Amino acid sequence: MRIALITHKLAKGDGQGRVNYELARGALAAGHTVFMLASEVAAELADHPLAHVVRIGVSSLPTSLLRNQLFACRTALWLWRHRAELDLVHANGFVSWARTDLNSSHFVHAAWLRSPYHTWRVRKDAYGFYQLVYSLANKWLERWSFRRARYIVAVSEQVRRELLQAGLERERLRVVPNGVDTQEFRPAAVSREDLGLPQGRLMLFVGDIRTPRKNLDTLLRAMSRVSGGSLVVAGDTAGSPYPRVAAQLGLGHRVSFLGFRRDIPELMRAADVLVFPSRYEACSLVLLEAAASGLPIIAARSTGGTELLSPECSALLDSPDDHAELAAVLNGLLSAPERLARMSAEARRVALANSWQVLVERHLQLYHEALQKPRTGDADGIPQGREERTLADDVRRP
């Protein structure tokens, strides 16, 4: 197959970018030719003999909203020139004004707008207003893009439900959950001292701690009711209110803010339990990364992707804001080492069933399914063969 993959990034250090990185890598390994329309592509992908990089430069514009529009226009122009020479086009949300065969939904802005924790509802300032405009624009643009795709790929059951609420047709929806690298994230002995971590029972929180969406505030309130154990928080502290909140709650000796860390796999191997009570997630990679590391998981049911976790490896909170419930769950787990050991083994089993290879196989199967449907014209209803340029005219090797 000759596949065009459209996304802003194909790189390991980015959530959506990591999914597309693994998808491109898997498709290339399977012998398919992949045209990557992106602003950033990992060097190891670009160097593959079957890979072709189409750089979409947009960095000169001042806001994400404008950069996304420029990106969408440039990808649509490229596809208008070359669609007849491709077998399949796979986009990720609103990234092009062109039609696509598949479009993956990693986040539903219509659902985020309804959340009481949307940025505009907690910040009535210029930044909050910009986020409101951004979400409203993307709500419309996403739905427009999804309606023009053959198949819509939801990354979790939660995203599928949200797409149905947005009025999209059930028969075009497919669910392909995110995956995990079970070698990068795996159980192993590590030195807490070398990592700068405390001894004793250790709880880990990973995420953006500059926003209330990740819900560190409820976890900190719960910590005041937890007897014993320490909490370590991995996330950039610049502009975060939560170090001050922890100090006000008298938790300075039990909560460590590590700042931005690149050694998340080692931190997960060192911890006893992951606590992730996020108020809204489409499908967090952190859950499967923790599971692959053998970590028992405490999460809120409002977190997309929790359907992958079995009751034997996780404890799910009915309300992300109930700090008393969270504290009770933590106290129960931290005082039951045998249960933690059983949960650890089950977590690893769950992760092995959701590797990146599984994600690639599911997508390739869906690609073949999409190719069974005849195409009557190119992606935008323009007769095929109208443009005489070839792919080589516009594809550059980095």
C-alpha positions in Angstrom: 0.0 0.0 0.0 1.0 3.6 -0.5 -0.3 5.4 2.6 -0.4 9.1 3.4 -0.3 9.7 7.2 -1.3 13.3 8.2 -0.5 14.5 11.6 1.5 17.4 13.2 4.2 15.2 14.7 5.5 11.7 14.4 7.8 11.5 17.4 8.2 9.5 20.7 7.9 12.5 23.0 4.4 13.4 22.2 1.1 11.6 23.0 -0.6 11.7 19.7 2.8 11.9 18.0 3.8 8.7 19.7 0.8 6.8 18.4 1.5 8.0 14.8 5.2 7.3 15.2 4.4 3.6 16.1 1.8 3.3 13.3 4.2 4.6 10.7 7.0 2.4 12.0 4.8 -0.6 11.9 3.5 0.1 8.4 7.0 0.6 7.1 8.1 -2.7 8.7 5.2 -4.4 7.0 6.6 -3.3 3.6 4.2 -0.4 2.9 5.2 3.0 1.5 4.4 5.8 3.9 4.1 9.5 3.0 4.3 11.5 6.2 2.8 14.9 6.0 3.9 16.5 9.2 5.9 19.4 10.8 8.1 17.1 12.8 9.2 13.5 11.9 11.6 11.4 14.0 14.9 10.8 12.1 14.7 7.0 12.4 11.4 7.1 10.5 12.6 9.6 7.8 15.7 7.4 7.1 13.6 4.3 6.2 13.9 3.5 2.5 10.1 3.3 2.1 9.4 6.5 4.0 8.8 9.9 2.3 8.6 13.0 4.3 6.5 16.0 3.3 7.5 18.8 5.6 4.6 21.1 6.5 6.1 24.2 7.9 3.8 26.4 10.0 6.0 27.7 12.8 6.0 31.3 11.6 2.4 31.9 12.8 1.7 33.1 16.3 -1.1 30.8 17.6 -2.1 27.1 17.4 -5.4 28.0 15.7 -3.6 29.9 12.9 -0.9 27.3 12.6 -3.5 24.5 12.3 -5.3 26.3 9.5 -2.1 26.8 7.5 -1.2 23.1 8.1 -4.7 22.1 6.9 -4.4 24.2 3.7 -1.0 22.9 2.8 -1.9 19.3 3.3 -5.0 19.7 1.3 -3.0 21.3 -1.6 -0.5 18.4 -1.6 -3.3 15.8 -1.6 -5.1 17.6 -4.4 -1.9 17.2 -6.5 -1.2 13.6 -5.5 -4.3 11.8 -4.3 -4.7 9.6 -7.4 -1.2 8.1 -6.7 -2.1 7.0 -3.2 -4.0 4.0 -2.0 -5.1 5.4 1.4 -5.1 8.7 3.4 -5.2 8.6 7.2 -5.6 11.9 9.1 -5.8 12.7 12.8 -8.6 15.1 13.6 -8.8 18.4 11.7 -5.4 18.4 9.9 -6.5 18.9 6.3 -9.3 20.4 4.3 -9.2 17.3 2.1 -11.3 14.2 2.4 -9.6 11.2 4.0 -10.2 7.4 4.1 -9.6 7.2 7.9 -9.6 9.9 10.5 -8.5 9.1 14.1 -10.1 11.0 17.0 -7.7 11.4 19.9 -9.7 14.1 21.6 -13.3 15.4 21.2 -13.5 19.1 21.6 -17.3 19.1 21.8 -17.1 16.9 24.9 -14.3 19.0 26.4 -16.5 22.1 25.9 -19.2 20.6 28.1 -16.8 19.8 30.9 -17.1 22.0 34.0 -13.2 22.0 34.0 -12.8 23.6 30.6 -10.2 26.3 30.8 -12.7 29.0 30.1 -14.7 28.0 33.2 -11.7 28.2 35.5 -9.8 31.1 33.9 -11.9 34.2 32.9 -9.0 36.0 31.3 -7.5 36.4 27.8 -5.9 32.9 27.9 -9.2 31.4 29.0 -11.1 33.2 26.2 -8.6 32.0 23.6 -9.1 28.4 24.8 -12.9 28.9 24.4 -12.5 30.2 20.9 -10.0 27.4 20.1 -12.4 24.7 21.4 -15.4 26.1 19.6 -13.5 26.3 16.3 -12.2 22.8 16.7 -15.6 21.4 17.6 -16.9 22.5 14.2 -13.8 21.6 12.3 -13.4 18.1 13.8 -17.0 17.3 13.0 -16.7 18.6 9.5 -13.5 16.4 9.0 -15.0 13.3 10.5 -18.2 13.5 8.3 -15.9 13.5 5.2 -14.0 10.3 6.2 -14.9 6.8 5.3 -14.0 5.5 8.8 -13.5 7.3 12.1 -11.1 5.7 14.5 -11.8 6.4 18.2 -8.9 5.8 20.6 -11.2 4.6 23.4 -14.8 3.7 24.2 -15.3 7.0 25.8 -14.3 8.8 22.6 -16.6 6.6 20.6 -19.5 7.6 22.9 -18.6 11.2 22.6 -18.5 11.0 18.8 -22.0 9.4 18.8 -23.2 12.2 21.0 -21.8 14.6 18.4 -24.1 13.0 15.8 -21.6 10.8 13.9 -22.9 7.6 12.3 -22.3 4.5 14.4 -21.5 2.3 11.3 -18.5 4.4 10.4 -17.0 4.3 13.9 -14.2 1.9 14.9 -12.4 1.7 18.2 -8.6 1.1 18.2 -7.1 1.8 21.7 -3.6 3.2 22.1 -0.8 0.9 22.7 2.4 0.7 24.8 6.0 -0.3 24.4 6.3 -3.3 26.7 10.1 -3.3 26.5 10.6 0.4 27.3 8.0 0.1 30.1 8.5 -3.1 32.1 9.0 -4.3 35.7 12.6 -4.2 36.9 14.6 -3.5 40.0 15.8 0.2 40.3 17.5 2.2 42.9 15.3 4.8 44.4 18.3 6.6 45.9 19.8 7.0 42.4 16.5 8.5 41.2 16.2 10.9 44.2 13.1 9.2 45.5 12.0 8.5 49.1 11.8 5.0 50.7 8.7 3.3 52.0 5.4 3.0 50.1 5.5 5.2 47.1 2.6 6.7 45.0 3.3 8.3 41.6 1.4 11.0 39.7 2.4 11.8 36.2 0.9 14.7 34.1 0.5 18.4 33.4 0.3 20.0 36.8 -0.5 23.5 35.5 -4.1 22.6 34.7 -6.9 21.4 37.0 -8.0 18.9 34.4 -5.4 16.3 35.7 -6.9 16.7 39.2 -3.8 16.8 41.4 -5.7 19.1 43.8 -8.0 16.2 44.8 -5.1 13.9 45.2 -3.4 16.3 47.5 -6.5 16.7 49.6 -6.7 12.9 49.8 -3.1 12.6 50.9 -3.9 14.4 54.1 -6.1 11.4 55.0 -3.7 8.7 53.9 -1.7 7.2 56.7 1.9 6.6 55.6 3.6 6.6 52.3 4.9 9.3 50.0 3.7 10.9 46.8 6.0 11.9 44.0 4.8 14.2 41.2 6.4 14.2 37.8 5.4 17.3 35.8 6.6 20.8 35.0 6.2 23.0 38.0 6.6 26.3 36.2 3.3 28.2 36.7 1.8 25.4 38.8 -0.1 26.3 42.0 0.2 22.8 43.5 3.6 23.0 45.3 2.0 25.9 47.2 -1.2 23.9 47.8 0.8 21.0 49.2 2.7 23.3 51.6 -0.6 24.8 52.8 -1.9 21.3 53.5 1.2 20.5 55.5 2.3 17.9 53.1 5.8 19.3 52.3 7.5 16.3 53.9 5.4 13.7 52.1 5.0 15.1 48.6 7.9 15.6 46.3 7.6 17.6 43.1 10.2 16.3 40.7 9.6 18.7 37.8 9.7 17.7 34.2 11.4 14.2 33.9 12.5 12.2 30.9 13.0 9.0 33.0 9.3 8.1 33.4 9.9 4.4 32.8 12.4 4.3 35.7 10.1 6.3 38.0 7.3 3.8 37.2 9.5 0.8 38.0 10.4 2.4 41.4 6.8 3.2 42.5 4.2 1.0 44.2 1.1 2.5 42.6 0.1 5.0 40.0 -2.6 7.5 41.0 -4.2 9.2 38.0 -7.7 10.7 38.9 -7.9 12.9 35.8 -11.2 14.7 35.4 -11.1 14.3 31.6 -9.0 12.2 29.3 -9.7 10.8 25.8 -7.3 7.9 26.2 -4.2 8.4 28.4 -1.0 6.6 27.4 0.0 6.9 31.1 -2.4 4.1 32.1 -0.9 1.5 29.8 2.6 2.6 30.5 2.0 2.1 34.2 0.4 -1.2 33.5 3.3 -2.4 31.4 5.6 -1.4 34.3 3.6 -3.6 36.6 2.0 -0.8 38.5 -1.4 -1.1 40.2 -3.5 1.8 39.0 -6.0 4.1 40.7 -7.9 6.2 38.1 -11.3 7.9 37.7 -13.9 6.5 35.4 -13.9 9.8 33.6 -10.5 8.8 32.1 -10.8 7.3 28.7 -8.9 4.0 28.3 -9.9 2.7 31.7 -12.0 0.1 29.9 -8.7 -1.7 29.1 -8.0 -2.2 32.8 -9.4 -5.2 34.6 -10.7 -4.9 38.2 -7.8 -7.2 39.3 -5.2 -4.5 38.4 -7.0 -1.2 39.1 -9.4 0.7 41.3 -11.7 3.1 39.5 -13.2 6.1 41.3 -16.9 6.9 40.6 -16.2 10.6 41.1 -12.8 12.2 40.4 -13.5 14.9 43.0 -14.3 12.6 46.0 -11.0 12.9 47.9 -12.5 10.8 50.8 -13.1 7.9 48.4 -9.6 8.3 46.9 -8.0 8.3 50.4 -9.9 5.2 51.4 -8.8 3.3 48.3 -5.2 4.4 48.9 -5.2 3.4 52.5 -6.7 0.0 51.5 -4.1 -0.7 48.9 -1.0 0.5 50.8 -1.8 -1.7 53.7 -2.2 -4.8 51.5 1.2 -5.8 50.0 -0.1 -9.2 48.8 -2.9 -7.5 46.9 -0.5 -5.1 45.4 1.7 -7.9 44.1 -1.3 -9.7 42.5 -2.4 -6.4 40.9 1.1 -5.8 39.5 1.1 -9.2 37.7 -2.3 -8.6 36.3 -1.4 -5.1 35.1 1.5 -6.5 33.1 -0.8 -9.1 31.5 -3.2 -6.3 30.5 -0.4 -4.3 28.9 1.0 -7.2 26.9 -2.5 -7.6 25.3 -2.3 -3.9 24.2 1.2 -3.5 22.7 2.0 -1.1 19.8 2.1 -4.1 17.5 -1.5 -4.9 18.3 -2.4 -1.3 17.4 -0.5 -1.5 14.1 -2.2 -4.8 13.2 -5.7 -3.4 13.9 -5.0 -0.4 11.8 -3.6 -2.4 8.9 -6.7 -4.6 9.0 -8.8 -1.5 8.8 -6.8 -0.1 5.9 -7.5 -3.3 3.9 -11.2 -3.0 4.8 -11.3 0.6 3.6 -9.6 -0.4 0.3 -12.4 -2.9 -0.5 -14.8 0.1 -1.0 -14.4 1.5 -4.6 -13.5 5.1 -4.9 -15.4 7.1 -7.5 -13.0 10.1 -7.6 -10.2 11.6 -5.6 -10.6 12.7 -2.0 -12.3 15.9 -2.9 -14.5 14.9 -5.9 -11.9 16.0 -8.4 -11.4 13.5 -11.3 -8.3 11.4 -10.8 -5.4 12.1 -13.0 -6.2 15.8 -13.4 -2.8 16.9 -11.9 0.2 15.8 -13.9 2.8 16.4 -11.1 4.3 13.3 -9.5 4.9 12.5 -5.9 8.6 13.0 -6.5 8.0 16.7 -7.3 6.8 17.5 -3.8 8.4 14.9 -1.6 11.8 15.8 -0.1 14.1 13.5 1.8 15.3 15.3 5.0 
